[in-house]
Amino acid sequence: MSKKSSEEIKECFTLFDKDGDGKISCEELGTLIRSLGQTPTEAEVNEIAHNTIKNSSFTASDLQSVMSRFSTNPNDKVEEVRQAFRVFDRDGTGAMGVMELRHILTNLGEKMSDQEVNELIKEIYVDSDGQVMFEDVVRLMCGN
């Protein structure tokens, strides 16, 4: 992890540590991770809180450890998501129906909640035929 990203994590932690006691409730973990540019699902956040932090609150050091899990090349994540969607692009158009997208995101792989999918779909252009472009989904899911 670079010195810059380490400083950014410390700064963000300080902003969330409203009472200055050096600890933040795990209820804010997802929001904090997302504010640092990552896009974990609620299931991933819960897994981190339960298996990595193992307490009801976490420290700046805990957050540094958690964020090191996400420090991969962002282009790798984008390509991974693209590849996953290409599997469903049967006709090679780069698009799929919004209902099929909903089914995939709530039932396959790292399942998203209905609320998470609803929020994602609100941000995506859906054409008059109910189709969404894979690149729009990839951009949103990868935070680009």
LINRANOR-V976086 format. One record per pair of residues at least 12 apart in sequence whose ideal C-beta (glycine too) atoms are under 8 Angstrom apart, sorted by the first residue. I is the first residue (numbers start at 1). J is the second residue. D is the distance in whole Angstrom. If there is no record, write none. Layout:
<<I | J | D> <I | J | D>>
//
This chain:
<<1 | 64 | 7> <1 | 67 | 7> <1 | 68 | 6> <1 | 71 | 5> <5 | 67 | 7> <5 | 71 | 7> <6 | 64 | 7> <8 | 36 | 7> <9 | 36 | 6> <9 | 60 | 7> <9 | 63 | 6> <9 | 64 | 6> <9 | 67 | 5> <10 | 60 | 6> <10 | 64 | 8> <12 | 32 | 6> <12 | 35 | 6> <12 | 36 | 6> <12 | 63 | 8> <13 | 32 | 7> <13 | 60 | 4> <13 | 63 | 5> <14 | 60 | 8> <16 | 28 | 6> <16 | 31 | 8> <16 | 32 | 5> <17 | 60 | 8> <22 | 59 | 6> <22 | 60 | 7> <23 | 57 | 4> <23 | 58 | 7> <23 | 59 | 6> <24 | 57 | 6> <24 | 58 | 6> <24 | 63 | 8> <25 | 56 | 7> <25 | 57 | 5> <26 | 49 | 4> <26 | 53 | 6> <26 | 55 | 7> <26 | 56 | 6> <26 | 57 | 6> <26 | 58 | 6> <29 | 45 | 6> <29 | 48 | 7> <29 | 49 | 6> <29 | 53 | 7> <29 | 58 | 7> <29 | 66 | 8> <30 | 42 | 6> <30 | 45 | 4> <32 | 63 | 7> <33 | 45 | 7> <33 | 48 | 8> <33 | 66 | 7> <33 | 67 | 7> <33 | 70 | 7> <36 | 67 | 6> <37 | 143 | 6> <38 | 67 | 8> <38 | 70 | 5> <38 | 143 | 7> <39 | 141 | 6> <39 | 142 | 7> <39 | 143 | 5> <40 | 70 | 8> <41 | 110 | 6> <41 | 111 | 8> <41 | 112 | 5> <41 | 113 | 8> <41 | 116 | 6> <42 | 113 | 6> <42 | 116 | 7> <43 | 110 | 7> <43 | 111 | 7> <43 | 113 | 8> <44 | 110 | 7> <48 | 66 | 6> <48 | 69 | 8> <52 | 65 | 7> <52 | 66 | 6> <52 | 69 | 8> <53 | 66 | 7> <74 | 142 | 7> <74 | 144 | 8> <77 | 142 | 5> <78 | 138 | 6> <78 | 142 | 5> <78 | 144 | 7> <81 | 137 | 8> <81 | 138 | 5> <81 | 141 | 5> <81 | 142 | 6> <82 | 134 | 7> <82 | 135 | 8> <82 | 138 | 5> <84 | 109 | 7> <85 | 134 | 4> <85 | 137 | 7> <85 | 138 | 7> <86 | 134 | 8> <88 | 100 | 7> <88 | 104 | 7> <89 | 134 | 7> <94 | 133 | 6> <94 | 134 | 5> <94 | 135 | 7> <95 | 127 | 8> <95 | 131 | 4> <95 | 132 | 6> <95 | 133 | 5> <95 | 134 | 7> <96 | 131 | 7> <96 | 132 | 6> <96 | 134 | 7> <97 | 130 | 5> <97 | 131 | 6> <97 | 132 | 8> <98 | 121 | 6> <98 | 124 | 8> <98 | 126 | 5> <98 | 130 | 5> <98 | 131 | 7> <98 | 132 | 5> <99 | 130 | 7> <101 | 117 | 8> <101 | 121 | 7> <101 | 132 | 6> <101 | 137 | 7> <102 | 117 | 5> <102 | 121 | 7> <105 | 117 | 5> <105 | 120 | 7> <120 | 137 | 7> <120 | 140 | 6> <120 | 141 | 7> <123 | 140 | 5> <124 | 136 | 5> <124 | 137 | 6> <124 | 140 | 6>>
//
